[in-house]
Every structure is written in C-alpha cells, then in structure tokens.
Amino acid sequence: MTKNSIPYDEVKARALARPGVKEAYDALEPAYQLAYLRIATGLTQAELAKKAGVRQPNIARLESGKHQPTLDMLRRVAEALGYRLEVRFLPAETGEALR
C-alpha cells in the first residue's frame, strides 16, 4: 500500500455512512448473490436461464438488480443453481428471524 492509499474497508465504511448509500447497497445484495452463485457454479447467464426455464435477458435483469422477480421465478433460479429459496420475516429492530 502506498503512502496515499486508503484501505478498501475504510473507503467502503465511509461510503456506507453517507445518507441513502447503505440502503442502495443493501438493495443490490440479492442480485450480487445470484451473480456470485451463477459464476461459482460455472454457468453462463444463458445456461442458467435454460436450466431455470426462463430467458437469458431475465437473468441479466435479475443480476443488475433492476428487476423485481416473482417468488416462483426466484425459486426456479435457485433450484437451477442447486439451492433452495428461503423467505423470512425479520423484526425491523433486531434483524433476528422468527423461530
């Protein structure tokens, strides 16, 4: 690291402290997870789309975070990746799931 460098964690913390940035960052988490899992399983968007029974542009929109998919579509994509979809209601204050 050079004298004028700022560690990534510090840059990220500063950015997330700005109003609205944390909410936008968190909103992209599902899209990031989908893209990460697809790449980790070695599938292209087209291959995942075929396995899930959807079109490739649908996968691209999901990964961009600009599309609100149905639960059925998410379930099909999760199964095509070898995962299961889990939806939970969490209290706003604590973030802990109901059991």
LINUR-V161173 format. One record per residue. N is the residue number from 1. PHI is phi in radians with two decimals (NA if undefined). OMEGA is omega as a letter, one per 30 degrees, with the letter a starting at -180 (none if undefined). Layout:
# LINUR-V161173
N/PHI/OMEGA + N/PHI/OMEGA
This chain:
# LINUR-V161173
1/NA/a + 2/-1.46/a + 3/-1.02/a + 4/-1.66/a + 5/-1.39/l + 6/-2.07/a + 7/-1.03/a + 8/-0.94/a + 9/-1.01/l + 10/-1.23/l + 11/-1.08/l + 12/-1.09/a + 13/-1.06/l + 14/-1.09/a + 15/-1.12/a + 16/-1.20/l + 17/-1.37/a + 18/-1.29/a + 19/-0.99/l + 20/1.49/a + 21/-1.22/a + 22/-1.05/a + 23/-1.11/l + 24/-1.15/l + 25/-1.10/a + 26/-1.12/a + 27/-1.14/a + 28/-1.53/a + 29/-1.00/l + 30/-1.07/l + 31/-1.13/l + 32/-1.09/a + 33/-1.04/a + 34/-1.08/a + 35/-1.09/a + 36/-1.07/a + 37/-1.13/l + 38/-1.07/a + 39/-1.15/a + 40/-1.11/l + 41/-1.52/l + 42/1.38/a + 43/-1.74/l + 44/-1.45/l + 45/-1.05/a + 46/-1.12/l + 47/-1.14/l + 48/-1.12/l + 49/-1.02/a + 50/-1.09/l + 51/-1.12/a + 52/-1.56/a + 53/1.34/l + 54/-2.24/l + 55/-1.59/a + 56/-1.00/l + 57/-1.05/l + 58/-1.14/l + 59/-1.16/l + 60/-1.05/l + 61/-1.14/l + 62/-1.07/a + 63/-1.21/l + 64/-1.42/a + 65/1.37/a + 66/-1.78/a + 67/-2.32/l + 68/-1.74/a + 69/-1.35/l + 70/-1.36/l + 71/-1.10/l + 72/-1.08/l + 73/-1.14/l + 74/-1.07/l + 75/-1.10/l + 76/-1.12/l + 77/-1.16/l + 78/-1.03/l + 79/-1.10/l + 80/-1.13/l + 81/-1.53/a + 82/1.51/l + 83/-2.14/l + 84/-2.07/l + 85/-1.57/l + 86/-2.22/l + 87/-2.06/a + 88/-2.30/l + 89/-1.72/a + 90/-2.08/l + 91/-1.07/a + 92/-1.09/a + 93/-1.32/a + 94/-1.77/a + 95/1.36/l + 96/-1.63/a + 97/-1.29/l + 98/-1.28/l + 99/-2.08/none
